[in-house]
Amino acid sequence: MPERVEGGGRAASSADPAVEGRSSTEVREEAKSVEFTYRGIFQKTLAANLCKHVVMAARKRDWLGSTIQRYSDSPERNGIPAKQFAVIAPDEIKLQAHMAKYEPNELDVITVLDDTLCDGVESWAYYGRQPINLRLRRGGTLLVISHRSAEELLKVIPRKDWEWTLAILPGTPSMGGLWVYRDDGTDMRVLGAIARVRPDIIELDEVRRVVESDDQLGEEHLGALEDGYESVRVHRVAAGEGKEDDYEPVRLPGWRELREGIIVEAVKPGERNPHYKSSSDRTMRPVVNFDTCIKCRQCWIDCPDECFEVTEEGLHPINYEYCTGCGICSQVCPVEDCIVMVNDLEFIEEGDRDVFGMWKEDPEAYNRWREEKIARGRIEHHGYYNTDTWAWAGGRQAESPVE
């Protein structure tokens, strides 16, 4: 049985040899694949709406389409990276050929609905973190919702051997889909952005016609659609530009080698299960002020993922490899600002490494570092999931959309 390797530019190829090696914009009459990478549960309905509207817009040009949903974990859980795909094609044969795959090998567009996913997502069944643009096709487009610059994002997005496009739609993550979908216009803004940067996939007029034919949608949705179209910023990324690509393709085990799906392997007291590292679930991380800590151990007691250590001094540094960024520790801590939640992309250089040693070596330098992180990326935990994206639609002067 041949060895299975996770897909991507190095391992995957198109089904049609005539297409392989060509960018998606060069292959006009072949199937197109659009991926929406999102935070499980919180953005599930948002991703589903986006897939649906891509397919419906494609119907306006007499193309066919369908959608696929994939989790990195089943059942889907809060914050776990997950994916949904929209595949469109000019005829039924081409569509069926692409839908027969577990998921598309090469993606024309990858849309990242939370920019903290840019530093990588867990592969299916927790076999290691993979680059966000691993399966991006040559010349493809990575569309990210973010207020960060291209330079900042490229510090965590791996380089490619060919030119590709980074498109940034200014905004914050829409996290209103836990129980009841909170329509804040994000889906329309994303569709408008895709229409601007990839009219070969959907055009603005096609999406507009879909919106106008839907009794549930109105003028505010058309306004959000136009705003996304005007607001998106396009950055041409040169071959070799971006983070050093140190990813090693994962060999997926055959069915005889798979771990037990129900059994949780035992570990010795004081140890952690190496199969349950979950830092890619995190949108924010706690940062501790060791000088104001009163050693009450409340964070250590209440942490659902047992991320906190106990040192000889009675302090509680964090093992970030296991931290999901749930924010419970910051809520139960009785000391104001002893534990502060900070956007995870502020820690590009630090990664998941322990910072307690920094404090032990030079407390003043650590506290300066901590204050800088808080000043740039502090997240008020109670308000984080209540972002009102409608404010972006209508009336705002847009800058030049292409750099």
C-alpha positions as CSV (number, residue, x, y, z in Angstrom):
1,M,0.0,0.0,0.0
2,P,1.6,3.4,-1.0
3,E,2.5,5.8,1.8
4,R,0.0,8.5,2.3
5,V,1.3,12.1,2.6
6,E,-0.6,15.2,3.6
7,G,-1.4,17.4,0.7
8,G,0.2,20.7,-0.3
9,G,2.4,22.2,-3.0
10,R,5.0,19.5,-2.5
11,A,2.8,16.4,-2.4
12,A,-0.4,17.2,-4.2
13,S,-1.1,17.5,-7.9
14,S,-4.2,18.3,-10.1
15,A,-6.3,15.5,-11.4
16,D,-5.7,16.8,-14.9
17,P,-2.0,16.7,-16.0
18,A,-2.6,19.6,-18.4
19,V,-3.6,21.7,-15.4
20,E,-0.7,20.8,-13.1
21,G,1.8,23.6,-12.6
22,R,-0.5,26.3,-13.9
23,S,-2.1,29.0,-11.7
24,S,-5.8,29.0,-11.2
25,T,-6.2,32.3,-13.1
26,E,-4.6,30.7,-16.1
27,V,-7.0,27.7,-16.0
28,R,-10.2,29.4,-16.8
29,E,-12.5,26.5,-17.6
30,E,-11.4,24.1,-14.9
31,A,-13.1,23.6,-11.5
32,K,-12.3,26.1,-8.8
33,S,-11.9,25.3,-5.1
34,V,-12.4,27.9,-2.3
35,E,-11.6,27.0,1.3
36,F,-13.0,28.8,4.4
37,T,-10.9,28.1,7.4
38,Y,-12.7,29.0,10.6
39,R,-13.1,28.6,14.4
40,G,-15.3,25.6,15.1
41,I,-18.8,26.3,16.3
42,F,-18.2,30.1,16.6
43,Q,-18.0,30.6,12.9
44,K,-19.7,27.4,11.5
45,T,-22.8,29.1,10.2
46,L,-20.7,32.0,8.7
47,A,-18.6,29.5,6.8
48,A,-21.6,27.6,5.6
49,N,-23.3,30.8,4.4
50,L,-20.1,31.8,2.5
51,C,-19.9,28.4,0.7
52,K,-23.6,28.5,-0.2
53,H,-23.3,32.0,-1.7
54,V,-20.2,31.1,-3.7
55,V,-22.1,28.2,-5.3
56,M,-25.2,30.3,-5.9
57,A,-23.2,33.1,-7.5
58,A,-21.5,30.5,-9.8
59,R,-25.0,29.4,-10.9
60,K,-25.5,32.9,-12.3
61,R,-22.8,32.1,-15.0
62,D,-24.3,28.6,-15.5
63,W,-21.6,26.8,-13.6
64,L,-22.4,24.0,-11.1
65,G,-21.2,23.8,-7.6
66,S,-21.2,21.9,-4.3
67,T,-19.8,22.2,-0.8
68,I,-17.8,20.0,1.6
69,Q,-17.3,20.3,5.3
70,R,-14.2,19.0,7.2
71,Y,-13.3,19.2,10.9
72,S,-9.9,18.8,12.5
73,D,-11.9,17.2,15.3
74,S,-15.1,15.4,15.5
75,P,-17.5,16.4,16.9
76,E,-16.7,20.0,16.1
77,R,-15.9,21.9,19.2
78,N,-15.4,25.5,20.3
79,G,-12.5,27.1,18.7
80,I,-11.1,24.0,17.0
81,P,-9.8,24.9,13.5
82,A,-12.2,23.6,10.9
83,K,-12.8,23.9,7.1
84,Q,-15.6,24.2,4.6
85,F,-15.1,24.2,0.9
86,A,-17.0,25.5,-2.1
87,V,-16.2,23.8,-5.4
88,I,-17.5,25.1,-8.7
89,A,-17.1,23.8,-12.2
90,P,-18.4,24.5,-15.7
91,D,-19.9,21.0,-16.1
92,E,-21.0,18.0,-14.1
93,I,-18.1,15.8,-15.1
94,K,-15.5,18.2,-13.8
95,L,-17.5,18.9,-10.6
96,Q,-17.8,15.1,-9.9
97,A,-14.1,14.6,-10.4
98,H,-13.3,17.2,-7.8
99,M,-16.0,16.2,-5.4
100,A,-14.7,12.6,-5.4
101,K,-11.7,13.7,-3.3
102,Y,-11.7,13.8,0.5
103,E,-10.9,17.5,0.1
104,P,-9.3,19.6,-2.7
105,N,-5.6,19.0,-3.2
106,E,-5.0,22.5,-4.5
107,L,-7.0,25.5,-3.5
108,D,-7.5,28.6,-5.6
109,V,-8.6,30.7,-2.7
110,I,-8.1,30.1,1.1
111,T,-10.2,32.5,3.2
112,V,-9.1,32.8,6.9
113,L,-12.0,34.0,9.0
114,D,-9.8,34.6,12.1
115,D,-6.3,35.9,11.5
116,T,-4.9,34.0,14.5
117,L,-5.2,30.9,12.3
118,C,-2.5,32.3,10.1
119,D,0.3,30.7,12.2
120,G,-1.0,27.2,11.3
121,V,-3.8,24.7,12.0
122,E,-3.9,21.2,13.3
123,S,-4.2,18.6,10.6
124,W,-7.1,16.1,10.8
125,A,-6.9,13.8,13.9
126,Y,-4.1,15.9,15.5
127,Y,-1.1,14.7,13.4
128,G,0.7,18.0,13.7
129,R,0.2,21.6,12.8
130,Q,0.3,22.5,9.1
131,P,0.8,25.9,7.4
132,I,-2.3,27.8,6.6
133,N,-1.3,28.1,2.9
134,L,-0.1,24.5,2.6
135,R,-2.6,23.6,-0.2
136,L,-2.6,27.0,-1.9
137,R,-2.2,26.6,-5.6
138,R,0.5,28.4,-7.5
139,G,-0.7,32.0,-8.0
140,G,-3.5,31.4,-5.6
141,T,-5.0,33.9,-3.1
142,L,-5.0,33.8,0.7
143,L,-7.7,36.2,2.0
144,V,-7.5,37.1,5.7
145,I,-9.8,39.1,7.9
146,S,-7.4,41.3,9.9
147,H,-6.4,44.7,10.9
148,R,-2.7,43.7,10.7
149,S,-0.3,44.6,7.9
150,A,0.9,42.2,5.3
151,E,4.4,42.5,6.8
152,E,3.0,41.3,10.2
153,L,1.0,38.4,8.7
154,L,4.0,37.2,6.6
155,K,6.0,36.7,9.8
156,V,3.8,33.6,10.4
157,I,2.6,32.6,6.9
158,P,5.2,30.4,5.2
159,R,6.9,31.3,2.0
160,K,6.2,29.6,-1.4
161,D,8.5,28.9,-4.3
162,W,6.3,30.9,-6.6
163,E,4.3,34.2,-6.5
164,W,1.0,34.3,-4.8
165,T,-1.5,36.9,-3.5
166,L,-2.2,37.9,0.1
167,A,-5.5,39.8,0.3
168,I,-6.4,41.5,3.6
169,L,-10.0,42.5,4.4
170,P,-9.9,45.0,7.3
171,G,-11.9,43.7,10.2
172,T,-12.0,41.6,13.4
173,P,-13.2,38.0,13.7
174,S,-17.0,37.5,13.7
175,M,-17.6,35.0,16.5
176,G,-21.3,35.2,16.8
177,G,-22.3,31.7,15.7
178,L,-22.4,29.7,18.9
179,W,-26.1,29.0,19.3
180,V,-27.9,31.6,17.1
181,Y,-26.1,33.0,14.1
182,R,-25.5,36.7,14.6
183,D,-25.7,38.3,11.1
184,D,-23.2,41.2,11.2
185,G,-22.5,41.5,7.5
186,T,-19.2,39.6,7.6
187,D,-20.3,37.0,5.0
188,M,-21.3,39.8,2.5
189,R,-18.0,41.7,3.1
190,V,-16.0,38.5,2.4
191,L,-18.0,37.7,-0.7
192,G,-17.3,41.2,-2.0
193,A,-13.6,40.8,-1.3
194,I,-13.4,37.5,-3.2
195,A,-15.3,39.2,-6.1
196,R,-12.7,42.0,-6.2
197,V,-9.6,39.9,-6.0
198,R,-10.8,36.8,-7.9
199,P,-13.5,37.7,-10.5
200,D,-12.6,34.4,-12.3
201,I,-14.4,32.7,-9.4
202,I,-17.3,35.0,-8.7
203,E,-18.1,38.5,-9.9
204,L,-19.7,41.3,-7.9
205,D,-22.8,41.4,-10.1
206,E,-23.3,37.7,-9.7
207,V,-23.3,37.9,-5.9
208,R,-25.5,41.1,-6.0
209,R,-28.1,39.2,-8.0
210,V,-28.1,36.4,-5.5
211,V,-28.6,38.9,-2.7
212,E,-31.4,40.8,-4.5
213,S,-33.3,37.6,-5.1
214,D,-33.3,36.6,-1.4
215,D,-36.2,37.9,0.6
216,Q,-34.2,37.5,3.8
217,L,-31.5,39.9,2.7
218,G,-31.8,43.7,2.2
219,E,-30.0,46.9,1.4
220,E,-27.7,46.6,4.4
221,H,-26.4,43.4,2.9
222,L,-25.7,45.0,-0.4
223,G,-23.9,47.8,1.4
224,A,-21.7,45.3,3.2
225,L,-21.0,43.5,-0.1
226,E,-19.9,46.8,-1.7
227,D,-17.8,47.6,1.3
228,G,-15.9,44.3,1.2
229,Y,-15.3,44.9,-2.5
230,E,-13.9,48.4,-1.9
231,S,-12.1,47.7,1.3
232,V,-9.9,44.7,0.5
233,R,-6.2,45.3,0.1
234,V,-4.2,43.2,-2.3
235,H,-0.5,42.4,-1.8
236,R,1.6,40.5,-4.4
237,V,3.8,38.1,-2.5
238,A,7.0,37.3,-4.3
239,A,8.5,33.8,-4.4
240,G,10.5,33.1,-1.3
241,E,8.8,35.9,0.7
242,G,7.4,35.0,4.1
243,K,8.3,32.9,7.1
244,E,10.8,30.1,6.6
245,D,8.9,27.0,5.7
246,D,10.0,24.4,8.2
247,Y,7.0,22.2,7.7
248,E,7.6,18.5,7.3
249,P,4.8,16.7,5.5
250,V,3.0,14.3,7.9
251,R,2.8,10.6,7.0
252,L,-0.8,9.7,7.8
253,P,-1.1,6.2,9.2
254,G,-3.0,3.4,7.5
255,W,-6.0,1.9,9.2
256,R,-3.9,-0.8,10.9
257,E,-1.8,1.9,12.5
258,L,-4.4,4.4,13.8
259,R,-4.6,5.1,17.5
260,E,-7.7,4.0,19.3
261,G,-10.4,6.5,18.6
262,I,-12.2,6.3,22.0
263,I,-9.4,5.3,24.4
264,V,-7.4,8.2,26.1
265,E,-4.0,6.9,26.8
266,A,-2.9,7.1,30.4
267,V,-0.1,9.3,31.5
268,K,1.9,9.4,34.8
269,P,0.8,11.9,37.5
270,G,2.2,15.3,36.7
271,E,2.7,14.6,33.0
272,R,0.6,15.6,30.0
273,N,-0.7,13.6,27.1
274,P,1.5,14.5,24.1
275,H,-1.4,13.9,21.7
276,Y,-3.5,16.7,23.1
277,K,-1.5,19.8,22.5
278,S,-4.0,22.4,21.5
279,S,-2.3,25.8,21.0
280,S,-3.8,26.1,17.4
281,D,-7.2,26.4,19.0
282,R,-6.2,29.7,20.6
283,T,-7.2,33.2,19.5
284,M,-5.7,34.8,22.7
285,R,-3.4,33.8,25.4
286,P,-3.0,34.7,29.1
287,V,0.1,36.7,30.2
288,V,0.9,36.6,33.9
289,N,2.3,39.4,36.1
290,F,4.5,37.3,38.5
291,D,5.2,40.3,40.7
292,T,1.5,40.8,41.7
293,C,0.6,37.1,41.9
294,I,-0.6,36.2,45.4
295,K,-0.1,32.5,44.9
296,C,-3.7,31.6,45.5
297,R,-3.6,28.9,42.9
298,Q,-7.0,29.7,41.5
299,C,-5.8,29.7,38.0
300,W,-4.1,26.3,38.5
301,I,-7.2,24.9,40.0
302,D,-9.7,26.1,37.4
303,C,-7.7,25.7,34.2
304,P,-9.7,23.1,32.2
305,D,-6.5,22.1,30.2
306,E,-4.1,21.9,33.2
307,C,-1.8,24.4,31.5
308,F,-0.4,26.0,34.7
309,E,2.8,24.8,36.4
310,V,3.7,25.2,40.0
311,T,7.3,26.4,40.6
312,E,9.5,26.3,43.7
313,E,8.5,29.9,44.4
314,G,4.8,29.0,44.3
315,L,4.2,30.9,41.1
316,H,2.3,29.6,38.1
317,P,3.9,29.9,34.7
318,I,1.9,28.6,31.7
319,N,2.7,25.7,29.3
320,Y,1.4,27.4,26.1
321,E,1.5,24.2,24.1
322,Y,-1.6,23.0,25.9
323,C,-3.3,26.4,26.4
324,T,-6.5,26.9,24.3
325,G,-6.9,30.6,25.3
326,C,-10.3,30.1,26.9
327,G,-9.7,33.0,29.3
328,I,-11.0,31.3,32.5
329,C,-7.8,32.0,34.3
330,S,-8.2,35.7,33.8
331,Q,-11.8,35.6,35.0
332,V,-11.0,33.8,38.3
333,C,-7.8,35.6,39.2
334,P,-8.7,37.9,42.2
335,V,-5.8,40.3,41.4
336,E,-6.6,43.0,38.8
337,D,-4.5,42.6,35.6
338,C,-2.4,39.9,37.1
339,I,-3.6,37.7,34.2
340,V,-4.4,39.6,31.0
341,M,-5.7,38.0,27.7
342,V,-3.7,39.2,24.7
343,N,-4.2,38.5,21.0
344,D,-2.2,35.4,20.1
345,L,-0.5,37.0,17.0
346,E,1.4,39.3,19.3
347,F,3.6,36.4,20.2
348,I,5.0,35.6,16.8
349,E,8.6,35.6,18.0
350,E,8.0,33.8,21.2
351,G,5.8,31.0,19.8
352,D,4.8,28.5,22.5
353,R,8.0,28.7,24.6
354,D,7.8,29.3,28.3
355,V,8.5,32.9,29.3
356,F,8.9,32.3,33.0
357,G,12.7,32.1,32.6
358,M,12.6,35.6,31.2
359,W,11.0,36.9,34.4
360,K,13.5,35.0,36.6
361,E,16.5,36.4,34.7
362,D,15.3,40.0,34.5
363,P,11.9,40.9,36.1
364,E,12.1,44.5,34.9
365,A,12.7,43.5,31.3
366,Y,9.9,40.9,31.5
367,N,7.5,43.5,32.8
368,R,8.4,45.9,30.0
369,W,7.9,43.1,27.5
370,R,4.5,42.2,29.1
371,E,3.3,45.8,29.0
372,E,4.2,46.2,25.4
373,K,2.2,43.0,24.5
374,I,-0.8,44.2,26.5
375,A,-0.7,47.7,25.0
376,R,-0.8,46.2,21.4
377,G,-3.1,43.3,21.8
378,R,-5.2,43.4,25.0
379,I,-8.6,41.6,24.6
380,E,-11.4,42.3,27.0
381,H,-12.7,38.8,27.3
382,H,-16.4,39.6,27.8
383,G,-16.6,41.8,24.8
384,Y,-14.4,39.9,22.3
385,Y,-17.2,38.0,20.7
386,N,-19.5,41.0,20.2
387,T,-17.8,42.7,17.3
388,D,-20.2,44.7,15.2
389,T,-19.0,44.5,11.7
390,W,-21.9,46.4,10.2
391,A,-20.0,49.6,11.1
392,W,-17.7,48.8,8.2
393,A,-20.5,49.0,5.6
394,G,-21.3,52.2,3.8
395,G,-19.9,55.7,3.8
396,R,-16.2,55.0,4.6
397,Q,-13.6,56.4,2.2
398,A,-11.6,53.5,0.8
399,E,-7.9,53.7,0.0
400,S,-6.4,52.3,-3.2
401,P,-7.2,48.5,-3.0
402,V,-4.1,47.3,-4.7
403,E,-0.5,47.7,-3.6
